Amino acid sequence: MKTNYTIKKTDKEMREDAYKWFSGNSERAKYMICAYYLLIEGNPVKTIDILASKNRKAEDEYIDEHPNWSSDSEYDELKNAISELKKLLEWKGCRLVTTKDSSDKRLAIYTLKKKEGVDDPLEEELTYVKKLGLKDYVEFCKNADGFIPDPLFFHFFHRHPLERDKIHRSTEGKQLVQTGANTILKNIEMLPDFFEWIQNKKVVKLTMEPFILPRCELVIHPQFIKEFNGRWYVYGYCIRDGKDIFDIFSLPLDRIAEKPKIVNVKYKDAAPGTYDEYFRDIIGVTHGFHDGNRENTISMGKKDVLIRIHTEYIYGLVTTKKFHHSQEITLPFGKHDNGNEYGEITLKVEPNNELLGKVRQMGSALEITEPKELREKMASDIERMFNRYKSTE
């Protein structure tokens, strides 16, 4: 006679299961981690919440892109992930309660009933996995040149064996990875300072030396750091020369005339999502067009920019490394009714110098066809360039 029974796993086996799932790269493992972090916030969590969060989408956006999401293979992976997560939570003395959404029977609603006094039941296991990940990341940094600027790396690992190890690998030519990022930049050694000032919410005073304008005094509340095209920029609330106030001011590191000094002023923090919103619709770091004097900025606003690509090779380059996250292929490369070969992409962006720079970089293979005012600006720039090269003087 056959007997059905379940062999209870030991604590060691359950802990190893947790390590396996939380350190895994499978879709199931990713859903487990995503579901867990949503659940420990204490609110009921819907199936679609987990699907959208794991794919970094808003719920409505995810549903629009996956109208038949309940039939997708990802949904099956999510259900399997919830089953494994439930076992781990029960091992920790918690319960994962599942109910159906009355408005949509496809949706399950999950509620975590925590053990009394325990806010993060799997914290120990997750911390262990994070440490393993950090160890791998540090090993990568030792063997890489350019991913983290040297001033930052040596700041965080000063007098640490990793510092000597990285120097040795670099001088002996034993590094395994290299980027094309330019680290020969004026004031790049200030990066660690600004990082710490942001973390510690410090306000600093400094002298800025623009390329074409007079020196000015800034009191800046540094809130964010961004790199673009090999240059580093600090963003924050700023008062210029004691009178001009900017809610978001862009400060290129290479335009700082002398080392900033901390001042005793109450720090003004940025609201969550401020810089995601600020950079969402632009390429690079600037809004609109200016000649170095931001007082003369001209903005076209957000536009649908249509770019025609005239060679198959450049089409491949542009479509495998997008100019912007909004970029979409609107016409695949091929021969069309007019007898010409080309493809087309569309970007939803605010035009600026960085966008035109990307287009110029690809030479005559790219052509802006819309909007008309941007096409005309590009044509005017090309005409001036042509006249300079045409001249023999």
Phi, psi and omega in degrees: 000136184274133178248129177264125177206158180248129178274120181286133180283152176284166177302319180298317180293321179293321179295319178295324176299316180299315179299319182297313184288315185287342178256003184278162179250005180288161177299322180297317179297319180296321178293324178299313181295316181297314180297318182298314182294328175290320183293321185286353173290343173099357181257154174300142184237128179270157177308314184292333176299316183290316179300314182292316183295316180298326181266010176055048179233156168288155184303312181297320180296317180295317181295320178299320181280336182228070183299333179254042187302329182289349177258355182287153177295332179298325179296320177297319178297322179296316180298320177294322178296318179297321179299315179292321180295322179301319178298317180295319181292321177295323176301328180270009177082018180250167177234139175250109184265131181244129174230168178260144177283124183294335182274343181205104185296343178287338186270125170266149176243125183252135177230129180267120174262104186279154171293140184304129178085002181243113180271327185228082189300331182253024183300316183299316182291319179293321178299318179298316181294321178299320179296322177296318179296320179296320179299316178296321182294317179296320178299320177298316182298323178299324186264005185242147179238114175111337181292319172240123179304139182308320179303322178289315182300311183288336175293314184283336182242030179299131180061021176258149178306332179297328180298311180295323181296316180295317179300317180298313181298322181291312183290332180271359180069033184255007177289146189259343185226142177215140175255170178269009182294137180274117179257005177268078186229134178303133176072012180299337178293348178277351182307310180300324179297311181295324176301314181290324178296323177293313180300318184267004176056056179255145176258139183232153176246139182205169175252128179255139182238086179296163182289322187238004182239164179294159174304151176216156179262132180239139164246111188239140175260089187296131185234339189202146178236136179220142174251138172212129175055038176084357177251149180249139183232141173251134180243147177175176174291137189213144171242123183256128179052032174074005185219318184277122184254132178235123176293324174227115181242135179262118182243105175291133181304322186287356178257012176275127187278331181206166185298129179296156178237138178290137178238153184274077180230142180296129185287138177253113184274160176271144176293148178306135178085359183304312186277336170299316180293319184298320184264354189303318189253018179233158168261130178087226192230356185239152174258125177075195183244134170209165185259024185108344176251104186293347176292339183259021183296134175243122182247137175268352186077177181290132183226158166273109183260118180259124182239127178263136183245122193261354176231145184295324180296310180295325175303317178297317180297315186287327182274343177264346173225093188295148173290328187202154184296339180278354186298132177225147174280120179257344177208111179298155181293136178171182179272131187246179188301331180280003178087356182261153177260129176189170171227169181221144175233157176233136176239139174257092187218165168270114182302141177207181181297326181295322177297313179296325177298319178297319181292315180298327183302330182267005175067214186284356182287339181250142180221121173282122180257332177213150359284164186300316184294328178286319177301317180294322178295317179297317180298320178296318178298317181295322179297317178296320179296317180299317181296325177293317181287332181289329182290140178261000182280000000 
